[in-house]
């Protein structure tokens, strides 16, 4: 055993596959920290309103966190397959591996993991990212991948998304992801606005803001679903074919949009049909006579005989 366990520290080392996206991890940590902070102060809220605020705050944080997190997720269009495929171009060597394709709003990831990982005296564990932002050149990234000599399955899938590919996937996926991301940011802005309005005596406008939030979340889903209009090329990898489909982020955004529409519609309906019930639900200001009596606090009683001669808000205080 050498001093560095067989590793030469002054030479470039083999790169390892990337794990969770760093921006996605930051978003998850921030919203989990907000939820944890609220749970710490939750015991200070007395009565039944504690459970009301628990559901309201956690549900709102879930909606906001989901809208932001899916921007950095690569689970919009996913697929994977186990196959026996060639490892390098112009070589007869083949490997047993799992090939995965994860398409997001700003690019896609190609994963290649051998089974077992150690084959051909190499560690076959790749996770390569390719982006197609409007201010970046995807073709340049593909050329760099060729220069690095990445495995043949990774280059094969990356070549399918090049602008000159006859599949025509690049332009459609780029535009679909761009418009989906833009509408999601608009949905996030209206989510912030809805929280502010629902915390003020303006529940109707808060409900309308929730409706707009859900509408833009659904617009993002429909924008990304427009990729279905492109005939999907067959991804043939060795002895198997990779057939991707809509992933977790797509369905989660769809569910969040529907949830926002239901919540916003409920707020608007209660505002016009039962405004007092909506005020009680949002403000939790309804007096609880039973709890006041048990606690020994002053009980406020209204005398209907005095309402003819006194102001409407005149009340008699009785000490129980």
VENZIHU-V836745 format. One record per backbone hydrogen bond with DSSP energy under -1.0 kcal/mol. NH is the residue of the N-H (numbers start at 1). CO is the residue of the C=O. Records with the same first field share a line. If there is no record, write none. Layout:
NH: CO + CO
This chain:
5: 2
7: 4
11: 8
25: 21
26: 22
27: 23
28: 24
29: 25
30: 26
31: 27
32: 28
33: 29
34: 30
35: 31
36: 32
37: 33
38: 34
39: 35
40: 36
41: 37
44: 41
45: 42
50: 47
52: 48
53: 49
54: 50
55: 51
56: 52
57: 53
58: 54
59: 55
60: 56
61: 57
62: 58
63: 59
64: 60
65: 61
66: 62
67: 63
68: 64
69: 65
70: 66
71: 68
72: 69
76: 103
77: 103
78: 245
79: 101
81: 99
83: 97
85: 95
87: 93
95: 85
97: 83
98: 113
99: 81
100: 111
101: 79
102: 109
103: 77
104: 107
108: 130
109: 102
110: 128
111: 100
112: 126
113: 98
114: 124
115: 96
119: 122
122: 119
124: 117
125: 123
126: 112
128: 110
130: 108
132: 106
136: 133
141: 137
142: 138
143: 139
144: 140
145: 141
146: 142
147: 143
148: 144
150: 145
152: 87
155: 151
156: 152
157: 153
158: 154
159: 155
162: 159
165: 162
168: 165
173: 169
174: 170
175: 171
176: 172
177: 173
178: 174
179: 175
180: 176
181: 177
182: 178
183: 179
184: 180
185: 181
186: 182
187: 183
188: 184
189: 185
190: 186
191: 187
192: 188
193: 189
194: 190
195: 191
196: 192
197: 193
198: 194
200: 197
202: 200
206: 202
207: 203
208: 204
209: 205
210: 206
211: 207
212: 208
213: 209
214: 210
215: 211
216: 212
217: 213
218: 214
219: 215
220: 216
221: 217
222: 218
223: 219
224: 220
225: 221
227: 224
228: 225
229: 226
230: 227
236: 234
237: 240
240: 237
242: 235
245: 78
247: 76
249: 75
251: 247
252: 248
253: 249
254: 250
255: 251
256: 252
257: 253
258: 254
259: 255
260: 256
261: 257
262: 258
263: 259
264: 260
265: 261
266: 262
267: 263
268: 264
269: 265
270: 266
271: 267
272: 268
273: 269
274: 270
278: 274
279: 275
280: 276
281: 277
282: 278
283: 279
284: 280
292: 288
293: 289
294: 290
295: 291
297: 292
299: 318
301: 316
310: 306
314: 311
316: 301
318: 299
